[in-house]
Amino acid sequence: MTNPAALRQEILRLTREYSRQVHGGFRPAADPERNPWQEGTTIPYAGRVFTEDEVEAAVSSTLDFWLTLGKEGEAFQQELAAFLGVRHSLLVNSGSSANLIAISALTSPKLPAARRIKPGDEVITVAAGFPTTVAPIVQVGAVPVFIDADPITGNASCEQLEAAYSPGKTKAVMMAHALGNPFDLATTLAFCRKYNLWLVEDNCDALGCSYSMPRELAESLSFSEHSPGHNEDPDRVVRWTGTWDDLSTQSFYPPHHLTMGEGGAVNIVRDQKLKVIAESFRDWGRDCWCPSGIDNTCNKRFGWQLGELPAGYDHKYTYSHLGYNLKPLDPQAAIGRVQLRRLPQFIEARKQNWETLRRGLAAHEDVLEFALPTHATGWDPDRGFSWDDTGCRTDCSWFGFKIAVKPTAPFSRTELAQELDHHKIGNRMLFGGNLLRQPAFVQLRQDRPEALRVMGEMTGSDEIMNSTLFLGTFPGLTQAMLNQEIKVIADFLRVQTESCSVASSMGSGLH
Ligand SMILES: Cc1ncc(COP(=O)(O)O)c(C=O)c1O
C-alpha cells in the first residue's frame, strides 16, 4: 500500500498536471503559457485569473479536510494585514458580509456611548454604486444619508458632506472607492475628524489603490506613516486605500483584485477593540474570542458574569452581540494566499490595461467621456494626468475602465453596450446606478420614508446611471483582447458618425 504522504504528493502532482491542461485560458495575460485569445470568442470584463498553484492549494487544503476556517485562514488574515499595514484583517464570506460586519461593529455597546451607532442615528453614504455598501446601514437600524456622486470620477461629491451632517445624529461615513478610484480622502477625513465620526472605506473594488497627501496635511489628520511597499517620500504620506481610518472592507468575488471564489475581509486599521467586536459579529455574536477548537484563551472560561447569566456561565456560550455566522471555508483562504502573492502583478496589470485602453480610445473624446482619478483635472498622452492644487494624489489600480457617452453623441450608452455585447465584449453598468431608483430603495421609501435621507437632487448619480458603462481591466486581458475592444469601439463610432453626417447632409438638402 502506498503511504499517505506519497499518495498526497501524487494527487497534487496530478492536480497540477490536470490544471495545466484544462485551465490554460485562465492564466495571467503576461504568462507565456497562457492560451492565446481566439478572435470571435468572448472577452470577459473580469474573472478568475489563476494557475495550477491555486488549484493545488485548494486540493491540498481539501485533503486536510479541516474545512472550517483554520490555519490557512489565520495565515491569510496575517498576510493581508501585513500587505496593507493594518492591525488586523478578518476573513468573511463576502464583501457584502464585510460591510455588514463593519457597520454592525460600530453599533456595539462596548464602544463609548456617544460614538456608538444607535437605531435612528445617521450614516452618510453615496447614492451611486453597489447596493450592499448601503443596505447594511439600513439593516442595523441606522439611516443612510445620501450625497450625490461625480459623473467623471464616479465617486462621492465630498463637498456635500458638511451639508449632510446632522449634529447628534451623524455617527459615520461609509462609502466605496468607485471602480478602483479612491474618493477624496483628505476632505472626508477632515470632516470625520471635525465631528469625531467613524469612517468605513468600502475598499471592495480598490485593493491596491493608493492615496497620498502632503505630509503636513497628513499629520494634521494624524497620519505620518506610509503603507508598506510605498516609497519613503519625506514630503508626502502615501497609503493604500482601506488603511486611512477605522475600518475597511474587501471582496474576493472573482471580478475583484484577488479571488477565492466567494470571500471578503474586514480590515481593522488600528483599534484592537474593533477587532474583537467585528469578530464577535462574524462569529455568532459570542463574547469569547477563542479560535475554533481552542478553549479558555481568556483563562477564565468559567469566571465571567455577563448579562443576567449566572456567575461562571461558560464564556464560549455567552453572546454580547446579535451576531451572524459569516465565516468562509479554509480551502478558500488557501486559494487566497496564492492570489495574495500575485497581487503586486495584478495591481500593475490593471493600471497598464487602463492606460492601454485610454491611449487606444483617446481619439474619441468628442463623443466619449473617460474617467479621471480623484484630484486629476485632465489627461494627455504625453504628460499623463494633471492634478488639482490640493497636493493630494490618487494612484488607481482600476476595477474597470469607465466610459460615459456624451449627450452630444449620435448614439446612446445602451447602443454602445449592445454593440459591445454583439462582439462578445464584456461590459457592465456602474452597478446599481442611482441606488435610490432601484426597486428596493423605492419600496423602502414608500414603506418607511424616515428610513433614509437624501441631500437634494442626485443629478450626478442619475447621469452615471444613464450614460455610463465600464469595460474590464482585469489581469486576464491580453493585448490582443484590448486591441479588439479598441477596434470594435472605433468601428462603431465611425459608422455612427458617418450615418449621422449622411442624415444631416440629407437634412440640409431638404431644408
Ligand atoms: C463596492 C462594492 N462593495 C461591496 C460589494 C459586495 O461584494 P461581494 O460580491 O463579495 O458581496 C461589491 C461587489 O462587487 C462592490 O463592488
The ligand as a Gaussian input file, in Angstrom:
#p B3LYP/6-31G(d) Opt

LIG

0 1
 C      -18.180000      48.487000      -3.917000
 C      -18.655000      47.112000      -3.583000
 N      -18.963000      46.822000      -2.325000
 C      -19.388000      45.586000      -1.976000
 C      -19.510000      44.585000      -2.902000
 C      -20.001000      43.238000      -2.485000
 O      -19.039000      42.218000      -2.580000
 P      -19.486000      40.691000      -2.640000
 O      -19.973000      40.420000      -4.029000
 O      -18.270000      39.922000      -2.314000
 O      -20.569000      40.510000      -1.642000
 C      -19.204000      44.846000      -4.237000
 C      -19.324000      43.794000      -5.241000
 O      -18.844000      43.861000      -6.348000
 C      -18.774000      46.151000      -4.593000
 O      -18.471000      46.458000      -5.857000

